[in-house]
Amino acid sequence: MTHYLDFEKPLAEIEGKAEELRAMARGNAEMDIEDEAKALDRKAATLLKDLYGKLTPWRKCQVARHPERPHCKDYIDALFTEYMPLAGDRGFADDHAVMGGLARFDDTPVVVIGHEKGNDTQSRIERNFGMARPEGYRKAIRLMEMADRFGLPVITLVDTPGAYPGKGAEERGQSEAIARSTEKCLQIGVPLVSVVIGEGGSGGAVAFATANRVAMLEHSVYSVISPEGCASILWKDSDKMREAAEALRLTAQDLLNLGVCDRIIPEPLGGAHRDSAAAFESVREALRALLGDLDGMERGKLIDARRRKFLSMGAKGLAA
């Protein structure tokens, strides 16, 4: 059953009517409703194009969080071969909110790391809704060190509302683990490419996305705080999340203009969840191009370019 977002309710009604007509026809061979059903399909397609042609930042947040949106595991299964997951931080535990390991992309050995939210109640609880604990970031550090040692490009897939803020996580050094992961991103001498596939929330996302190239799916978001959290702090009212989403400049289009994002990856009409195969292919093409940009760069140049990329952010605005 398709999950419709709040702003998609008119679309749900039209598509629901078309499906009802076809269901009635399947039960009565004498009924001929195909022309009427096709007319509804055309009306739904027009409405879908109109809705997604003018998404507000808040609506983009909703699309980025869509429960049927492809997640890290889906992209790994679709884009990589010979994936060999590696588990644990060799210090405390294995964090299932972070998955990663060795794989091949277009037959090239790589290391892939990403946040995994899960796709049903059981897996979401197991994955902690994509909110990593310190051991998740330490696992990522271990994988990046391995990639650096063997000269393997690193691809990270970002999709998290933020790092887990629980008591246990704080006791085990959550902020230190995030900082170390960000530091490791800046230190490794291999190509590092990051793709924000859904939500990029706060330091929990930056710890994977301090990369040579950062790409964002068309309807993904990337921000220092969630719109609800921002609204609660600024206005003491989480219902002002729409205003907060506007102010945060968190869309891929805003971040491309600000120089935070290097490339926007187009999504199928209606979002990646409506045609995951097309979304996978778009990401595949983007990764090929981004890795191709970095192919053959010397270790020192990769590290220096990555550092300068992030040091220069905001400099133009300060100078003005």
N, C-alpha and C positions, 0 to 999 in steps of 0.2 A: 504493500500500500504506500502510495506516494505521500511524503510529508510536505505540507505546504506551510510557508512562512506567513506571518500575519498579513503582510502587504500583498500576498498572492491569493487571497481569498476569492476575489472575482475570477481569477484564472481557475481555481479549484472548482468553482461552480460550473463553468463552461466545460472543462474537461470531464467533470463528473457526469454532466448531462450526455455528452457524447458517448461515454462508456455505458451509461444506462441504456441508451438507444441500441447499442450493439449487443448488449446482454439480452435485451428483449428480442432482438432479431435472431439470436442464437437459439432461443427457446421457441421460436415460431418461424418456420422456413418461408411462410407466405409473406411475411413482413419485408418491405423494401425501404429501409431507412438510411441507406448508405449515402445518398445525396445530402440528406439533412445532417448526418453525422460528419461528413466531410466539410460542410459549411461551418459547423461548430469548431472543427479542427482548425480551419483557416482563421476563424475569429480568435481562437485561443493563441495561435501562432502570432497574430498581430498584437494581441494584448501582451504576450510574453516579451516580444521585441520592444514594445513601448515601456514596460515595467523595467526591464534591464538596461534600457538605453539611457535612463536618468535615475540611477540608484543614488540615494543620499549616502553619506558616510555611515549613518547608523544602519541603513539597510544593507550596506556592504558588510558590516559587522555580523549581521544576522546570516547572510549568505556564507561568510567565512566560517561560521559556527554550525552550519547546517548538519544535522545528524547523519545524513546520507552522503556527505561530502567524502571523497576518497582521502584516506589517511596514509601515514608513512608506510605501513605494511603493504597497502595496495600498490603504492608507487614502486616499492622494492620488488614486489612480485611481478609487476608489469614491465619494468625498465631494466632490471638487472638479471644476470644469469649467474649460476654457481654461487649463490649467496650462502655464506658460511657465518652464522651469527656467533658473536663472542659475548660472553656474559660475565658480569661481576666487576667490581673495582679492586679486587684482591686486597680489600681492607675491611669491608663490613658486609656487603650484600650485593645482590643484583637488583637493579631498579628497572622494573618492567615498563616504566614510562619512557625510557630511552632504549631504543634498539639500534644495533649496529653490528658491523662485521665486514668481512672481506667479500668482494663480489667482482663481477666483470660488467663493465658498461661498454657496449659495442666491442666486446672481446678484449677491452683494456682493463687490466687489474686496477681496482680502486678500493678505497675504504668508504663505506656509506654509514652515516649516523643520522638518526632522526628521533623526534618526539612521536610517540604513538598514543592516541587517545582511546582507541577501542571503538567497536561499532555496535555493541549491545550492552545491556546492563552489566552482565558478568565481566566482559572484557574491559569495560570502562572502569569498573572498580579495580580490577587487576592492574590496569595501566594507570590508575590514579588520575584519570581524565587528562592525561598528557602533562601532568604537573610533576616535574622531576624532583627527586630528593638529592642530597649531596652525592650519594653513591652513583647516581645517574650521570652527573657531570664528571665525576672521577672516572667512570667507565669511558666516557667520551675522551677524556684526556689520555687514557691508556691507549685508545684506538688511534688518536692523532699521533701519539708518539710512535706507535707501530708503523703508521703510514709514513712518517718522516724517516724512520730508520730504513725502510725498504723502498723509498722513493715512489710511493703510491699517491695519486691525487685523492683528495678528500671531497666528498659531496655530502652536504648536510641538508636535511629536510626539516624545516621549522614549522611546528604546529602546536603551540602551547599557550594557554591563557596566562602562564607565568610559572615561576618556580614554586614548589609547594611550601607554604608558610607555616607548616605545623611545628609544634614544640620539639619533636624528635629531630626534625630536619635542622632546626636552628641549633640544637644541642650538638649536632654532628658537624656543624660548620657550613651551613648553606651558603652564606655570602662569600666565604673563603673559596668554596668549591666553584661557585659561579665565576669569581674573579680569576681563579687559576685556569679555568676552561677558556675564558676570554683571552688570558695571557698566552695560553698554548696556541690558540688560533693565530696570534700575532707572531709566534716563534717558529712555526714549522716552515720548512723550506720547500714545500711541495704546493702545487696548485690547490687552492681551497675555494670551492664554489658552493654557495648557499641558495636554496630556494624556499621562500615562504609559501607554503602550500595551503595554509588556512589562517590561523592566528599567530602573530608574532608578539608575544606579550612580555614586555619589560626585560630585565636582565636575564631571565630564563631563556629568552630567544637570542639575545646578544651573545650569550656564551657559545652559541653554535654559528652565529651569523656574522662574526667579525672576519669576513672573507675577502678574497681578491675580487670576486664578483658576487653581487647579491641580486637575485631575480625574485620577482613576486608574481604570483598568479593574479590575474586581472581583478578578482574580487576578494583577494586576501587583504589582511590589515596588519600593521606593524606599529606598535606604539609603546610608550614608556609606562602606560597604565591603561586599564580597561576604561571605557566610557562611564560605566557605572561607578567605578572607583573614583574617577576624576570628579564626577558630579557629586559624589558623597563628600569629598574633601572641599571642593570649591563652593558648592551651594547647599551642603548638608541635606541633599535630596537626590537620591539615586534615580528618580524619575526624570531628571534632566539629562539623561544619558544622550539624547539626540543632540542637544546643544554642545555637550562635551565632545561627542564624536566629530562635530564640525570643527571645534577649536583645536583638537589634537592633531589634525592633518595626518591621519593614519592610513589613508588609502594608498594604493600602489601608484596612482596618478600623482598625488601630492608628493609622495616620497621620491618619485622619479624627478620631479621638478626641483626638489630640495637636494638632490645628489646622494640620497641615502640608498636608493635602489638604482641599479644599473640597467635593468631590463624588465618590461612587463610582459608576462606570458599570457596570451589570449586564452580565454575559456570558451567552451561551447555556450550558445545562447541559453540562458537560464541557469548558468553555473556549472561547475565541474561535475556535480552530482547528477545532472541530467544526461550526460554523455561522458562517462569516465574514460572510455577508450580514446575519445578525441582529446581529452585533457592530458592523458598519459603521453600521447603522441606530441602534443605541444611542448610538454616538459622535456621530452626526449630531444626534440629539435633544439630547444634552448640550451640544454646541457651540452650538446655537441658543439654549439657555437661558442659558449662561454669557456669550455675546456680548450677549444681550438685557439681562442685568444691567448691563452696562457701556455700553450704547448711550446716547449723549447726554451722557456725563460729560465735563466740561471737562478740558483737558490737565493743568492743575495738580492737579486732584482725582485724576485717574488716577495720576499720579506719586506724589502724597502717600499715597494709599491703598495703593499697592504697597509703598512704603517702610515704612509703619507695619505692614503685614501681616507683614513679615519681621522687623522690629525687635521686635515683640511676641512672637515665638515663644520659648517657654521662660520668659517673664517671670512667668507665673503660678506655675510650679514654683519659681522662685528666690525669689519673695515668700513662698511657704509655708515 
